[in-house]
Amino acid sequence: MGHHHHHHSHMQELPDSGALMLVPNRQLTADYFEKTWLSLKVAHQQVLPWRGEFHPDTLQMALQVVNIQTIAMSRAGSRPWKAYLSAQDDTGCLFLTELLLEPGNSEMQISVKQNEARTETLNSFISVLETVIGTIEEIKS
């Protein structure tokens, strides 16, 4: 019997450019998020300048486009305003994020935790997040 080769998917033949593939992870529950969040240390924290009005629903829609799921979010207009986001890449690495908008509306604080310490995927994830948040900044002005 000739044994046939299993062809690897083409994804694996591509050079690893550190490109991040986020996959939908709708099955993540708020409970699971909270447990995981509490068990991990913050891997990355930064502050983005924020000006003016803020529309959480616009942010939520923009995040959905890149497969970042909103687990919980303060009501629009609350200060401080918080959101908890989760995303997962195609290797199963989980990114948990807290967004915090201070009462003065002048900055958005981002804290990211991940369940596997992988700096390059973390950096890719951060840039996706910055891009989304930056985009909304421009829309609302």
MARLOSE-825341 format. One record per residue: x, y, z of N, C-alpha, C in turn; residue in three letters. Coordinates in pm, 1 decimal, decimal comma, padded with zeros to 6 digits. Example, Ala and Ser with C-alpha at 12.3 -4.5 7.8 and 13.67 -1.06 7.14 Angstrom:
MARLOSE-825341
((01319,0 -00569,0 00780,0) (01230,0 -00450,0 00780,0) (01320,0 -00330,0 00780,0) 'ALA')
((01285,0 -00225,0 00708,0) (01367,0 -00106,0 00714,0) (01290,0 00003,0 00787,0) 'SER')
This chain:
MARLOSE-825341
((00083,8 -00119,8 00000,0) (00000,0 00000,0 00000,0) (00087,8 00125,5 00000,0) 'MET')
((00064,9 00215,0 -00093,0) (00141,6 00339,4 -00091,9) (00089,7 00427,0 00019,9) 'GLY')
((00180,9 00475,7 00104,3) (00128,4 00566,7 00206,2) (00138,9 00708,5 00153,0) 'HIS')
((00030,0 00783,7 00168,4) (00035,2 00917,2 00110,4) (00074,7 01019,8 00215,4) 'HIS')
((00137,0 01122,0 00166,4) (00186,9 01226,6 00256,8) (00072,8 01317,7 00299,5) 'HIS')
((00076,9 01357,8 00423,6) (-00017,0 01461,2 00466,3) (00044,2 01594,5 00427,5) 'HIS')
((-00023,9 01667,8 00347,7) (00028,6 01799,3 00312,3) (-00001,2 01896,4 00425,1) 'HIS')
((00101,1 01969,9 00464,3) (00076,7 02075,0 00563,8) (-00004,1 02185,2 00496,6) 'HIS')
((-00080,6 02256,7 00575,0) (-00152,1 02368,2 00515,3) (-00047,3 02470,9 00471,0) 'SER')
((-00083,7 02549,1 00373,3) (00011,7 02644,5 00317,8) (00057,6 02745,8 00421,6) 'HIS')
((-00025,5 02768,4 00521,4) (00009,5 02864,6 00625,5) (00148,0 02837,0 00680,8) 'MET')
((00177,2 02709,5 00700,6) (00302,3 02676,1 00766,6) (00424,7 02695,2 00677,3) 'GLN')
((00400,5 02697,1 00544,2) (00514,0 02712,9 00455,2) (00555,7 02858,3 00442,7) 'GLU')
((00466,7 02947,5 00483,1) (00502,3 03088,3 00475,3) (00609,0 03119,4 00579,3) 'LEU')
((00702,1 03206,8 00544,6) (00801,1 03245,5 00645,3) (00727,9 03311,9 00761,8) 'PRO')
((00773,6 03291,1 00880,4) (00704,5 03349,0 00995,2) (00737,2 03496,8 01005,5) 'ASP')
((00644,7 03576,9 00961,2) (00669,3 03720,7 00960,2) (00625,4 03780,9 01092,2) 'SER')
((00585,4 03695,3 01185,8) (00532,6 03746,4 01311,0) (00393,9 03804,2 01289,7) 'GLY')
((00335,1 03777,5 01172,6) (00200,5 03829,4 01145,7) (00102,2 03760,1 01238,7) 'ALA')
((00013,9 03839,1 01294,6) (-00080,6 03786,6 01391,3) (-00211,1 03752,5 01322,0) 'LEU')
((-00258,6 03630,3 01343,0) (-00388,8 03590,4 01291,2) (-00483,1 03578,1 01409,1) 'MET')
((-00571,9 03672,7 01426,0) (-00668,8 03660,5 01534,9) (-00789,4 03582,4 01485,1) 'LEU')
((-00832,9 03488,0 01564,3) (-00948,7 03406,3 01527,7) (-01064,2 03438,7 01622,6) 'VAL')
((-01187,2 03421,9 01574,9) (-01301,6 03449,9 01662,6) (-01299,1 03356,8 01783,5) 'PRO')
((-01322,6 03408,7 01902,5) (-01329,9 03319,6 02019,2) (-01454,6 03348,9 02099,9) 'ASN')
((-01566,7 03345,4 02031,5) (-01694,3 03379,3 02093,5) (-01726,8 03293,8 02215,0) 'ARG')
((-01664,3 03176,3 02223,1) (-01705,1 03083,3 02329,1) (-01647,9 03121,7 02465,6) 'GLN')
((-01567,3 03226,2 02469,4) (-01508,7 03266,1 02597,1) (-01615,4 03333,2 02684,3) 'LEU')
((-01637,8 03277,7 02802,6) (-01740,2 03334,9 02890,2) (-01679,8 03441,5 02981,0) 'THR')
((-01765,6 03525,5 03035,5) (-01720,6 03629,5 03127,3) (-01655,1 03566,5 03251,0) 'ALA')
((-01711,1 03456,1 03297,8) (-01654,0 03385,4 03413,4) (-01512,4 03338,8 03386,3) 'ASP')
((-01497,8 03274,0 03271,0) (-01365,8 03222,1 03233,8) (-01267,4 03337,3 03216,8) 'TYR')
((-01315,6 03444,7 03155,4) (-01231,3 03562,5 03137,1) (-01180,7 03612,9 03271,9) 'PHE')
((-01273,9 03625,3 03365,8) (-01239,7 03680,9 03496,5) (-01138,6 03592,5 03569,5) 'GLU')
((-01162,6 03461,9 03569,1) (-01068,3 03368,6 03633,1) (-00929,7 03381,1 03572,5) 'LYS')
((-00926,7 03380,8 03439,9) (-00798,7 03387,8 03369,7) (-00730,8 03521,4 03394,9) 'THR')
((-00808,4 03628,6 03389,7) (-00755,8 03763,3 03412,7) (-00688,7 03770,8 03549,7) 'TRP')
((-00757,3 03716,7 03650,5) (-00704,1 03723,6 03786,0) (-00579,0 03638,6 03804,3) 'LEU')
((-00566,2 03535,1 03721,0) (-00452,5 03444,1 03739,3) (-00326,6 03489,5 03666,2) 'SER')
((-00337,4 03591,8 03582,5) (-00223,1 03633,5 03501,4) (-00168,3 03768,6 03544,3) 'LEU')
((-00041,8 03788,3 03517,5) (00019,2 03920,0 03541,3) (00003,8 04005,8 03416,6) 'LYS')
((00005,4 04137,0 03436,5) (-00000,1 04227,0 03322,6) (00129,5 04215,1 03242,3) 'VAL')
((00116,2 04187,0 03112,1) (00233,1 04168,9 03027,1) (00273,7 04300,1 02961,0) 'ALA')
((00177,5 04387,8 02945,1) (00204,9 04513,6 02875,9) (00105,5 04618,9 02921,3) 'HIS')
((00155,8 04738,5 02945,1) (00067,0 04846,8 02984,6) (00111,6 04972,5 02914,2) 'GLN')
((00019,1 05046,6 02861,4) (00056,3 05172,4 02799,7) (-00062,1 05266,3 02802,7) 'GLN')
((-00033,1 05392,3 02776,4) (-00138,2 05492,8 02776,5) (-00141,0 05558,7 02639,4) 'VAL')
((-00259,6 05566,5 02580,8) (-00274,5 05637,2 02453,8) (-00346,2 05767,7 02480,7) 'LEU')
((-00299,1 05875,2 02419,6) (-00370,6 06002,1 02437,9) (-00510,0 05990,0 02379,3) 'PRO')
((-00605,8 06050,0 02442,6) (-00743,0 06044,1 02393,1) (-00801,6 06183,2 02403,4) 'TRP')
((-00867,6 06226,6 02299,3) (-00927,1 06360,3 02302,9) (-01075,5 06352,3 02275,3) 'ARG')
((-01150,4 06432,1 02349,0) (-01288,6 06454,3 02309,2) (-01385,4 06341,8 02336,0) 'GLY')
((-01488,0 06338,9 02254,5) (-01598,4 06246,3 02273,9) (-01555,1 06101,0 02261,0) 'GLU')
((-01635,1 06013,9 02319,3) (-01602,2 05873,5 02313,2) (-01729,2 05792,9 02295,8) 'PHE')
((-01732,2 05707,3 02194,5) (-01850,5 05625,5 02168,7) (-01815,7 05477,4 02178,9) 'HIS')
((-01847,8 05417,2 02292,8) (-01812,9 05276,5 02314,3) (-01864,3 05183,4 02205,5) 'PRO')
((-01983,9 05210,2 02151,4) (-02037,8 05117,1 02052,4) (-01956,7 05119,4 01922,9) 'ASP')
((-01903,9 05237,6 01888,9) (-01816,8 05247,8 01771,3) (-01691,6 05164,0 01793,2) 'THR')
((-01636,8 05174,6 01914,0) (-01517,6 05097,8 01947,9) (-01547,0 04948,7 01940,2) 'LEU')
((-01659,1 04908,4 01995,8) (-01694,5 04767,2 01998,9) (-01707,6 04709,7 01857,5) 'GLN')
((-01769,2 04787,7 01768,4) (-01784,6 04741,1 01630,6) (-01649,8 04730,1 01560,8) 'MET')
((-01565,0 04828,2 01583,0) (-01433,2 04827,6 01519,8) (-01348,7 04710,0 01569,7) 'ALA')
((-01362,2 04676,8 01698,2) (-01288,0 04564,6 01754,8) (-01337,4 04432,2 01697,4) 'LEU')
((-01469,2 04422,6 01679,7) (-01528,2 04300,5 01624,6) (-01472,0 04268,5 01486,2) 'GLN')
((-01448,6 04372,0 01408,4) (-01396,4 04355,7 01273,3) (-01262,9 04280,9 01274,8) 'VAL')
((-01180,2 04306,8 01376,4) (-01050,5 04239,0 01384,4) (-01053,6 04119,3 01479,8) 'VAL')
((-01173,8 04068,7 01506,9) (-01190,9 03951,3 01594,4) (-01146,0 03973,8 01738,3) 'ASN')
((-01164,7 04094,5 01787,9) (-01142,5 04117,6 01931,0) (-01280,7 04128,5 01994,4) 'ILE')
((-01303,5 04042,2 02090,1) (-01435,8 04029,4 02149,4) (-01444,9 04114,8 02275,1) 'GLN')
((-01555,8 04187,6 02288,7) (-01579,7 04265,0 02410,2) (-01651,6 04176,9 02510,9) 'THR')
((-01589,0 04154,0 02625,9) (-01647,7 04068,4 02729,3) (-01740,0 04150,0 02819,7) 'ILE')
((-01695,2 04267,9 02856,5) (-01774,7 04354,1 02944,1) (-01734,9 04498,5 02917,1) 'ALA')
((-01829,3 04587,6 02937,1) (-01803,3 04727,2 02905,8) (-01889,0 04815,6 02993,8) 'MET')
((-01830,6 04923,7 03046,3) (-01910,2 05019,0 03124,1) (-02013,9 05084,8 03033,3) 'SER')
((-02116,6 05138,6 03093,3) (-02213,4 05215,0 03014,1) (-02146,3 05338,7 02955,6) 'ARG')
((-02193,3 05379,2 02838,6) (-02141,3 05502,1 02778,0) (-02161,1 05616,6 02875,8) 'ALA')
((-02061,9 05701,1 02887,6) (-02076,0 05815,1 02977,1) (-02024,2 05790,3 03117,3) 'GLY')
((-02004,5 05664,3 03158,2) (-01947,1 05639,5 03291,5) (-01802,1 05686,5 03292,8) 'SER')
((-01760,2 05740,6 03405,1) (-01618,7 05773,5 03422,2) (-01577,6 05731,4 03561,6) 'ARG')
((-01468,4 05659,2 03581,2) (-01389,1 05603,9 03470,7) (-01468,9 05499,1 03393,4) 'PRO')
((-01440,0 05492,7 03264,3) (-01504,3 05394,8 03177,0) (-01407,1 05279,7 03154,6) 'TRP')
((-01459,5 05156,5 03161,3) (-01373,0 05039,4 03146,1) (-01430,6 04941,8 03045,5) 'LYS')
((-01341,8 04871,0 02980,1) (-01387,9 04760,9 02895,3) (-01289,9 04646,2 02910,1) 'ALA')
((-01341,2 04524,3 02902,3) (-01257,3 04405,2 02903,0) (-01273,8 04333,8 02770,4) 'TYR')
((-01161,4 04307,0 02706,8) (-01162,3 04249,0 02573,2) (-01085,1 04118,8 02573,5) 'LEU')
((-01124,0 04029,9 02483,5) (-01043,6 03909,7 02468,6) (-01021,6 03880,7 02322,0) 'SER')
((-00906,4 03823,4 02292,0) (-00875,2 03784,3 02154,9) (-00788,6 03660,1 02162,4) 'ALA')
((-00786,4 03585,8 02054,8) (-00709,8 03462,7 02052,6) (-00645,8 03450,8 01914,8) 'GLN')
((-00516,2 03413,6 01911,3) (-00456,8 03396,7 01778,9) (-00469,7 03251,7 01733,9) 'ASP')
((-00424,1 03224,4 01612,8) (-00447,3 03091,8 01555,3) (-00363,3 02981,5 01620,0) 'ASP')
((-00273,5 03019,8 01711,3) (-00198,4 02917,3 01783,8) (-00261,5 02889,3 01919,9) 'THR')
((-00370,5 02961,4 01950,2) (-00437,6 02939,8 02077,5) (-00391,0 03031,4 02188,0) 'GLY')
((-00300,6 03121,8 02156,4) (-00255,1 03218,6 02256,6) (-00367,5 03318,7 02282,0) 'CYS')
((-00393,8 03342,5 02408,5) (-00505,9 03426,0 02448,9) (-00456,9 03563,7 02494,1) 'LEU')
((-00523,8 03666,7 02447,1) (-00490,3 03803,6 02488,3) (-00609,8 03861,1 02562,6) 'PHE')
((-00587,7 03902,4 02685,9) (-00694,6 03963,6 02764,3) (-00656,8 04109,5 02786,5) 'LEU')
((-00750,7 04197,5 02763,3) (-00718,6 04339,6 02766,1) (-00817,3 04417,9 02851,0) 'THR')
((-00764,8 04512,0 02927,6) (-00850,4 04607,7 02996,7) (-00825,4 04744,9 02936,9) 'GLU')
((-00932,1 04812,8 02899,5) (-00921,7 04951,5 02857,5) (-00980,0 05037,1 02969,0) 'LEU')
((-00913,8 05145,1 02998,0) (-00960,1 05232,7 03105,2) (-00951,5 05376,5 03057,5) 'LEU')
((-01065,9 05442,6 03053,2) (-01069,1 05583,4 03013,0) (-01089,2 05666,5 03138,2) 'LEU')
((-00992,0 05750,7 03165,5) (-00996,1 05830,8 03288,2) (-01105,1 05937,2 03280,7) 'GLU')
((-01149,0 05985,1 03399,8) (-01255,4 06085,3 03402,7) (-01226,4 06207,2 03315,1) 'PRO')
((-01101,4 06248,9 03305,0) (-01070,7 06367,5 03225,5) (-01079,5 06343,6 03076,3) 'GLY')
((-01103,8 06217,6 03035,6) (-01112,7 06183,7 02893,5) (-00984,6 06208,4 02816,8) 'ASN')
((-00873,5 06229,4 02885,1) (-00754,8 06271,7 02811,2) (-00665,3 06154,3 02775,0) 'SER')
((-00687,4 06040,1 02838,9) (-00605,0 05926,1 02801,7) (-00675,7 05794,1 02822,9) 'GLU')
((-00637,8 05698,8 02739,1) (-00692,8 05564,1 02745,2) (-00579,7 05474,0 02792,4) 'MET')
((-00599,6 05409,7 02905,0) (-00496,0 05319,5 02954,9) (-00527,3 05177,0 02911,3) 'GLN')
((-00426,7 05112,7 02854,8) (-00443,4 04977,0 02803,7) (-00357,4 04881,7 02885,6) 'ILE')
((-00417,7 04776,4 02938,5) (-00340,6 04671,8 03006,3) (-00369,8 04540,2 02935,9) 'SER')
((-00264,2 04470,4 02897,5) (-00282,6 04343,9 02826,6) (-00217,7 04230,6 02904,5) 'VAL')
((-00289,2 04119,6 02913,7) (-00233,3 03998,3 02972,3) (-00240,1 03890,5 02865,9) 'LYS')
((-00143,9 03799,0 02865,0) (-00155,5 03687,3 02772,6) (-00121,5 03559,0 02845,5) 'GLN')
((-00181,4 03447,6 02802,1) (-00164,3 03322,9 02874,9) (-00037,1 03248,3 02836,7) 'ASN')
((00035,9 03299,4 02735,5) (00166,7 03242,2 02703,6) (00258,8 03360,0 02681,7) 'GLU')
((00375,9 03356,1 02742,3) (00467,3 03469,0 02727,4) (00532,4 03463,8 02588,9) 'ALA')
((00476,1 03538,1 02495,9) (00534,0 03541,9 02361,4) (00539,2 03686,4 02316,6) 'ARG')
((00657,0 03745,2 02330,3) (00671,4 03888,9 02308,3) (00629,8 03933,8 02169,5) 'THR')
((00667,7 03855,2 02068,5) (00639,6 03903,4 01932,8) (00490,2 03904,1 01902,2) 'GLU')
((00416,8 03804,4 01952,3) (00271,9 03806,1 01928,4) (00208,0 03916,4 02012,1) 'THR')
((00262,0 03940,8 02129,6) (00209,3 04047,1 02214,5) (00222,8 04181,2 02142,1) 'LEU')
((00341,8 04205,4 02086,6) (00364,6 04330,5 02015,5) (00271,2 04346,3 01895,9) 'ASN')
((00249,1 04236,1 01823,2) (00156,4 04241,3 01709,2) (00016,3 04274,6 01755,8) 'SER')
((-00023,2 04211,6 01867,5) (-00157,2 04235,4 01920,1) (-00174,1 04382,2 01960,4) 'PHE')
((-00072,4 04435,9 02030,4) (-00077,7 04576,1 02072,6) (-00094,6 04667,3 01952,1) 'ILE')
((-00022,8 04637,3 01843,5) (-00034,6 04728,5 01729,3) (-00171,4 04720,0 01663,7) 'SER')
((-00234,1 04601,3 01665,5) (-00371,8 04590,4 01616,0) (-00463,2 04679,6 01699,8) 'VAL')
((-00446,1 04669,7 01830,9) (-00528,1 04746,4 01924,2) (-00509,3 04896,7 01903,3) 'LEU')
((-00383,9 04938,7 01891,8) (-00353,5 05080,6 01871,4) (-00415,6 05130,7 01741,5) 'GLU')
((-00409,0 05047,6 01638,8) (-00464,4 05086,6 01509,5) (-00614,2 05108,6 01520,0) 'THR')
((-00683,3 05012,7 01584,9) (-00828,3 05024,4 01600,8) (-00863,9 05149,6 01679,6) 'VAL')
((-00795,0 05169,3 01791,1) (-00826,4 05283,9 01876,6) (-00793,0 05414,3 01804,9) 'ILE')
((-00681,8 05414,0 01730,9) (-00642,5 05531,0 01653,6) (-00744,2 05566,4 01547,0) 'GLY')
((-00799,4 05463,9 01485,3) (-00898,8 05482,8 01380,0) (-01022,7 05552,9 01434,3) 'THR')
((-01065,8 05508,1 01553,2) (-01186,0 05565,3 01613,0) (-01161,2 05708,1 01654,4) 'ILE')
((-01040,9 05734,4 01703,9) (-01001,9 05868,2 01739,2) (-01026,0 05961,7 01621,9) 'GLU')
((-00988,9 05913,5 01501,0) (-01003,5 05998,3 01383,0) (-01149,2 06013,3 01340,2) 'GLU')
((-01226,1 05903,3 01349,6) (-01366,0 05906,4 01307,8) (-01443,5 06011,7 01385,8) 'ILE')
((-01419,4 06018,2 01516,0) (-01512,4 06093,0 01599,0) (-01484,4 06243,8 01599,4) 'LYS')
((-01369,3 06286,2 01546,6) (-01337,4 06428,2 01555,8) (-01424,2 06511,4 01462,5) 'SER')
